[in-house]
Amino acid sequence: MSRFLCERYLSLEAYTPGEQPQDMQYVKLNTNESPYPPSPGVVEAATAEAGRLQLYCDPTAAKLRDALAARCGVKRENVYVANGSDDILYFAFMAFGGDGAFFPDITYGFYKVYCELLGVRYEKIPLKDDFSIDPAQYAGLGGMIAFANPNAPTGLALSRDTVEGIVRANPGHVVLVDEAYVDFGAESCLPLVEKYDNLLVVQTFSKSRSLAGARLGFAVAQPALIDDLNRIKFSTNPYDINRMTQAAGIAALAADETNMENCRRIIATREDAARRLRQMGFEVLPSSANFLFARTDKIGGGDLYRALKQRGVLVRHFDAPRISDYNRITVGTPEQMDALIDAITAILEG
């Protein structure tokens, strides 16, 4: 840390992304990427735009927003796009966190980081003992509410009706529903957008559409909220989605039948892996995401993470007290999950 850093940032605890070691070839089950590549049409579309990089991209991303509007059953003015859903979350806390923010104590780590970076007062609401969100604790809180649904890293999801109750109970403030993993078995709240002017639904192309490396996220809300986000975006970086990513996003939506079939494959692999882990004595939370959250009395969470890494298998371990016994395991291909099970078997037998 240099002596030039502004004092307000000295205590900032930055978000720690999943590790990306390059020292060997790993079975990579730690960052919730799709194990399947994007469709050939996506690569072709992005490659075609690579020859026009001397020109600025469309700052309004009109064609991409039209494609998303058609996919989501809304109008262009209901759609906001950005350089990954993380940018949307950041701008949302900036735009709507004036009265403070509320989110679960165990959830996506960036919520806390953004609040501290922006000076937004925040309160963490404890999950129940089974790691589920208690909707009764989210009524009339007097500030912005944000939660991932399905939640991360637990994989647990609330029903659409339950989320609607939270939105309805907070009419004076924005409720942000982060649906990064919704395509793996949860109910999307997109159908509620027309009814509620305080609902902001955020999704990403990173997981279910195999575009983690392209950085593309989108939000759906009533036009006034979209205008608020655009006010901030066009005051910072209007050209935040490059030409290749915009083209890749449009092509990915055109190939959504393939994308959703890949999601179904991941769901089937997830359920099989959960069954096998339970047979080995693991406690595995019921997941509606593309990952599993699991623990065992046979070995500590940190010890298992380190032992797996030594055997070339990466999973994600968190040191937070309530979840330090658990590891988050991305669902890969069946072959990758076989490698995980084999490695765990060898560790436990050793």
C-alpha positions as CSV (number, residue, x, y, z in Angstrom):
1,M,0.0,0.0,0.0
2,S,1.5,3.3,-1.0
3,R,1.5,6.5,1.1
4,F,-0.6,8.2,-1.6
5,L,-3.8,6.1,-1.1
6,C,-6.8,8.2,0.1
7,E,-7.4,7.7,3.8
8,R,-11.0,6.5,3.3
9,Y,-9.7,3.4,1.5
10,L,-7.0,2.4,4.0
11,S,-9.3,0.0,5.8
12,L,-11.0,-1.3,2.7
13,E,-11.0,-5.1,2.5
14,A,-11.1,-6.0,-1.2
15,Y,-13.1,-8.9,-2.6
16,T,-11.1,-12.1,-3.1
17,P,-11.9,-13.8,-6.4
18,G,-11.5,-17.5,-6.9
19,E,-7.9,-18.5,-7.5
20,Q,-6.6,-19.0,-11.0
21,P,-3.3,-20.9,-10.5
22,Q,-1.2,-21.5,-13.6
23,D,1.4,-23.9,-12.2
24,M,-0.3,-27.0,-13.4
25,Q,-3.4,-28.3,-15.1
26,Y,-6.2,-28.4,-12.5
27,V,-9.7,-29.9,-12.4
28,K,-11.2,-26.4,-11.9
29,L,-14.3,-26.5,-9.7
30,N,-13.8,-23.3,-7.8
31,T,-15.2,-20.4,-9.8
32,N,-18.7,-21.6,-10.9
33,E,-17.8,-21.3,-14.6
34,S,-19.7,-23.5,-17.1
35,P,-17.8,-26.7,-18.0
36,Y,-19.2,-26.3,-21.6
37,P,-17.9,-23.9,-24.2
38,P,-20.2,-21.4,-25.9
39,S,-21.8,-22.4,-29.2
40,P,-19.8,-22.0,-32.4
41,G,-22.1,-19.2,-33.5
42,V,-21.0,-17.2,-30.4
43,V,-17.3,-17.5,-31.3
44,E,-18.0,-16.7,-34.9
45,A,-20.0,-13.5,-34.0
46,A,-17.3,-12.3,-31.7
47,T,-14.5,-13.1,-34.2
48,A,-16.4,-11.1,-36.9
49,E,-16.4,-8.0,-34.7
50,A,-12.7,-8.4,-34.0
51,G,-12.0,-6.9,-37.4
52,R,-13.7,-3.6,-36.5
53,L,-12.0,-2.8,-33.2
54,Q,-10.9,0.5,-34.6
55,L,-14.5,1.7,-34.1
56,Y,-16.2,2.4,-30.8
57,C,-19.0,0.0,-29.8
58,D,-22.6,1.1,-29.5
59,P,-22.8,2.7,-26.0
60,T,-26.5,2.0,-25.8
61,A,-26.1,-1.7,-26.9
62,A,-29.4,-1.4,-28.6
63,K,-29.4,-4.6,-30.6
64,L,-28.3,-6.6,-27.5
65,R,-31.0,-5.0,-25.4
66,D,-33.6,-5.8,-28.0
67,A,-32.5,-9.4,-28.0
68,L,-32.7,-9.5,-24.2
69,A,-36.1,-7.8,-24.2
70,A,-37.4,-10.4,-26.5
71,R,-36.0,-13.2,-24.4
72,C,-37.3,-11.8,-21.1
73,G,-40.7,-10.7,-22.4
74,V,-40.2,-7.0,-21.8
75,K,-39.3,-3.8,-23.8
76,R,-35.9,-2.4,-24.5
77,E,-36.5,0.4,-21.9
78,N,-36.8,-2.3,-19.3
79,V,-33.3,-3.6,-19.9
80,Y,-29.9,-2.4,-18.7
81,V,-26.6,-4.1,-19.7
82,A,-23.1,-3.8,-18.3
83,N,-19.6,-5.2,-18.2
84,G,-20.6,-8.2,-16.0
85,S,-23.3,-8.2,-13.4
86,D,-20.7,-7.0,-10.8
87,D,-20.8,-3.6,-12.4
88,I,-24.6,-3.5,-12.1
89,L,-24.4,-4.4,-8.4
90,Y,-21.8,-1.6,-7.9
91,F,-24.0,1.0,-9.6
92,A,-27.1,-0.2,-7.8
93,F,-25.6,0.2,-4.4
94,M,-24.3,3.7,-5.5
95,A,-27.7,4.7,-6.9
96,F,-30.1,3.2,-4.4
97,G,-28.2,2.8,-1.1
98,G,-28.7,6.3,0.2
99,D,-30.8,5.1,3.1
100,G,-28.5,2.1,3.8
101,A,-28.5,-1.5,2.6
102,F,-29.5,-4.9,4.0
103,F,-28.3,-8.3,2.9
104,P,-27.7,-11.8,4.4
105,D,-24.7,-12.4,6.5
106,I,-23.7,-15.3,4.2
107,T,-24.0,-14.3,0.6
108,Y,-22.0,-12.9,-2.3
109,G,-19.0,-11.1,-0.8
110,F,-19.0,-8.1,-3.1
111,Y,-22.1,-6.6,-1.5
112,K,-20.2,-5.7,1.7
113,V,-17.2,-4.5,-0.4
114,Y,-19.3,-2.2,-2.5
115,C,-21.0,-0.7,0.6
116,E,-17.6,0.0,2.2
117,L,-16.2,1.4,-1.0
118,L,-19.1,3.7,-1.5
119,G,-19.7,4.6,2.1
120,V,-23.1,3.0,2.2
121,R,-24.3,2.0,5.7
122,Y,-25.2,-1.7,5.7
123,E,-26.5,-4.4,8.0
124,K,-26.1,-8.1,7.6
125,I,-29.2,-10.2,8.4
126,P,-28.3,-13.6,9.8
127,L,-29.4,-16.7,7.8
128,K,-31.4,-19.3,9.8
129,D,-29.6,-22.3,11.2
130,D,-30.3,-24.2,8.0
131,F,-28.7,-21.4,6.0
132,S,-32.0,-20.3,4.5
133,I,-33.2,-16.7,4.3
134,D,-36.0,-15.8,6.7
135,P,-38.3,-13.5,4.7
136,A,-39.9,-12.2,7.9
137,Q,-36.7,-10.4,8.7
138,Y,-36.8,-8.4,5.4
139,A,-40.0,-6.4,5.9
140,G,-40.0,-2.6,6.1
141,L,-36.3,-2.3,6.7
142,G,-36.0,1.3,5.4
143,G,-33.2,0.8,3.0
144,M,-32.1,-1.1,-0.2
145,I,-32.3,-4.9,0.1
146,A,-30.0,-7.2,-1.9
147,F,-29.8,-10.9,-2.0
148,A,-28.7,-13.6,-4.4
149,N,-31.4,-16.1,-5.4
150,P,-30.2,-18.9,-5.4
151,N,-27.9,-17.7,-2.7
152,A,-24.2,-18.0,-2.8
153,P,-22.4,-20.0,-1.6
154,T,-25.2,-22.1,-0.2
155,G,-27.2,-22.7,-3.4
156,L,-30.5,-22.4,-1.6
157,A,-33.4,-20.5,-3.3
158,L,-36.5,-18.7,-2.3
159,S,-39.7,-19.2,-4.3
160,R,-41.0,-16.3,-6.5
161,D,-44.0,-15.9,-4.2
162,T,-41.7,-15.4,-1.2
163,V,-39.5,-12.9,-3.0
164,E,-42.7,-11.0,-4.1
165,G,-43.6,-10.8,-0.4
166,I,-40.3,-9.1,0.3
167,V,-40.7,-6.7,-2.6
168,R,-44.2,-5.8,-1.5
169,A,-43.1,-5.3,2.1
170,N,-40.5,-2.6,1.1
171,P,-42.4,-0.3,-1.3
172,G,-40.1,2.7,-0.5
173,H,-36.8,1.1,-1.4
174,V,-35.2,-1.0,-4.1
175,V,-35.1,-4.8,-3.7
176,L,-32.3,-6.2,-5.8
177,V,-32.6,-9.9,-6.6
178,D,-29.3,-11.2,-7.9
179,E,-30.2,-14.2,-10.2
180,A,-26.7,-15.2,-11.3
181,Y,-27.6,-18.9,-10.9
182,V,-31.3,-18.9,-11.6
183,D,-31.2,-21.0,-14.7
184,F,-30.1,-24.1,-12.7
185,G,-33.4,-24.7,-11.0
186,A,-34.8,-21.6,-9.3
187,E,-37.8,-19.4,-10.2
188,S,-36.9,-16.1,-11.8
189,C,-38.6,-13.0,-10.6
190,L,-38.6,-11.4,-14.1
191,P,-42.4,-11.9,-14.3
192,L,-42.8,-9.5,-11.3
193,V,-41.0,-6.6,-12.9
194,E,-44.2,-5.2,-14.5
195,K,-46.0,-5.1,-11.1
196,Y,-43.4,-3.5,-8.9
197,D,-41.4,-0.3,-9.5
198,N,-38.9,-1.1,-6.7
199,L,-37.8,-4.5,-8.1
200,L,-34.4,-4.8,-9.9
201,V,-33.6,-8.3,-11.3
202,V,-29.9,-8.9,-12.2
203,Q,-28.6,-11.8,-14.2
204,T,-25.4,-12.7,-16.0
205,F,-24.2,-14.5,-19.1
206,S,-21.2,-15.9,-17.2
207,K,-22.8,-19.1,-15.8
208,S,-25.7,-20.5,-17.9
209,R,-24.5,-19.0,-21.2
210,S,-20.8,-19.9,-20.9
211,L,-19.5,-16.4,-21.3
212,A,-17.6,-15.8,-18.0
213,G,-14.6,-14.5,-20.0
214,A,-16.7,-12.1,-22.0
215,R,-18.0,-10.1,-19.0
216,L,-21.6,-9.4,-19.7
217,G,-24.5,-8.9,-17.3
218,F,-28.0,-7.4,-17.5
219,A,-30.7,-6.1,-15.3
220,V,-34.5,-5.9,-15.9
221,A,-36.7,-3.3,-14.1
222,Q,-39.2,-0.6,-14.8
223,P,-37.8,2.2,-17.0
224,A,-37.3,4.7,-14.1
225,L,-34.8,2.3,-12.4
226,I,-33.1,1.6,-15.7
227,D,-32.7,5.4,-16.3
228,D,-31.1,5.7,-12.9
229,L,-28.5,3.1,-13.7
230,N,-27.9,4.7,-17.1
231,R,-27.4,8.1,-15.5
232,I,-24.5,6.6,-13.5
233,K,-23.1,4.5,-16.4
234,F,-23.0,7.4,-18.8
235,S,-21.3,9.5,-16.1
236,T,-18.5,6.9,-15.8
237,N,-17.9,4.7,-18.9
238,P,-20.5,4.7,-21.7
239,Y,-18.4,2.2,-23.8
240,D,-18.3,-0.5,-21.1
241,I,-19.4,-3.4,-23.3
242,N,-17.0,-4.0,-26.2
243,R,-18.0,-4.9,-29.7
244,M,-17.1,-8.5,-29.5
245,T,-19.0,-9.0,-26.2
246,Q,-22.1,-7.3,-27.6
247,A,-22.0,-9.6,-30.6
248,A,-21.3,-12.7,-28.5
249,G,-24.3,-11.8,-26.2
250,I,-26.7,-11.6,-29.1
251,A,-25.4,-14.9,-30.6
252,A,-25.7,-16.6,-27.2
253,L,-29.3,-15.6,-26.9
254,A,-29.9,-17.0,-30.3
255,A,-28.4,-20.2,-29.1
256,D,-30.4,-20.3,-25.8
257,E,-31.9,-23.7,-26.5
258,T,-28.4,-25.1,-26.5
259,N,-27.5,-23.1,-23.4
260,M,-30.6,-24.3,-21.5
261,E,-29.8,-27.9,-22.5
262,N,-26.4,-27.5,-21.0
263,C,-28.0,-26.2,-17.8
264,R,-30.1,-29.4,-17.7
265,R,-27.0,-31.5,-18.1
266,I,-25.3,-29.6,-15.3
267,I,-28.4,-30.1,-13.1
268,A,-28.3,-33.9,-13.7
269,T,-24.6,-34.0,-13.0
270,R,-25.2,-31.9,-9.8
271,E,-27.8,-34.3,-8.5
272,D,-25.6,-37.3,-9.2
273,A,-22.6,-35.8,-7.5
274,A,-24.7,-34.8,-4.5
275,R,-25.9,-38.3,-4.2
276,R,-22.4,-39.8,-4.3
277,L,-21.1,-37.3,-1.8
278,R,-23.9,-38.1,0.6
279,Q,-23.1,-41.8,0.3
280,M,-19.6,-40.9,1.4
281,G,-21.0,-39.3,4.5
282,F,-21.1,-35.7,3.4
283,E,-23.8,-33.2,4.4
284,V,-24.8,-31.5,1.1
285,L,-27.2,-28.6,1.0
286,P,-30.0,-28.9,-1.6
287,S,-28.8,-26.7,-4.5
288,S,-30.6,-24.8,-7.2
289,A,-27.3,-23.5,-8.5
290,N,-24.4,-24.8,-10.6
291,F,-22.5,-25.7,-7.4
292,L,-22.7,-27.8,-4.2
293,F,-22.1,-26.7,-0.7
294,A,-20.8,-29.6,1.3
295,R,-19.1,-30.7,4.5
296,T,-18.1,-33.9,6.4
297,D,-17.1,-34.8,9.9
298,K,-14.3,-36.9,8.5
299,I,-12.1,-33.9,7.6
300,G,-12.2,-30.1,8.1
301,G,-13.2,-27.9,5.2
302,G,-9.8,-26.1,4.9
303,D,-7.9,-29.4,5.2
304,L,-10.0,-31.0,2.4
305,Y,-9.6,-27.9,0.2
306,R,-5.8,-28.1,0.6
307,A,-5.6,-31.8,0.1
308,L,-7.7,-31.6,-3.1
309,K,-5.5,-28.8,-4.5
310,Q,-2.4,-31.0,-3.9
311,R,-4.1,-33.6,-6.1
312,G,-5.0,-31.1,-8.8
313,V,-8.6,-30.4,-7.9
314,L,-9.7,-26.9,-7.1
315,V,-12.7,-26.1,-4.9
316,R,-13.6,-22.9,-3.0
317,H,-13.2,-22.6,0.7
318,F,-14.4,-19.7,2.8
319,D,-12.9,-18.9,6.3
320,A,-16.1,-17.3,7.7
321,P,-16.9,-18.9,11.0
322,R,-20.4,-20.3,10.2
323,I,-19.2,-21.9,7.0
324,S,-15.6,-22.8,7.5
325,D,-16.4,-26.5,7.6
326,Y,-17.9,-26.3,4.1
327,N,-16.5,-26.2,0.6
328,R,-18.3,-24.8,-2.5
329,I,-17.9,-27.2,-5.4
330,T,-18.6,-26.1,-8.9
331,V,-20.5,-28.7,-11.0
332,G,-18.3,-29.7,-13.9
333,T,-18.6,-32.4,-16.5
334,P,-19.3,-35.9,-15.3
335,E,-15.7,-36.7,-15.9
336,Q,-14.6,-33.8,-13.7
337,M,-16.9,-34.9,-10.9
338,D,-15.5,-38.4,-11.2
339,A,-12.1,-37.0,-10.6
340,L,-13.3,-35.0,-7.6
341,I,-14.9,-38.1,-6.1
342,D,-11.8,-40.2,-6.7
343,A,-9.6,-37.6,-5.1
344,I,-11.9,-37.3,-2.0
345,T,-12.0,-41.1,-1.7
346,A,-8.2,-41.2,-1.8
347,I,-7.9,-38.4,0.8
348,L,-10.4,-40.0,3.2
349,E,-8.8,-43.5,2.9
350,G,-5.4,-42.0,3.4
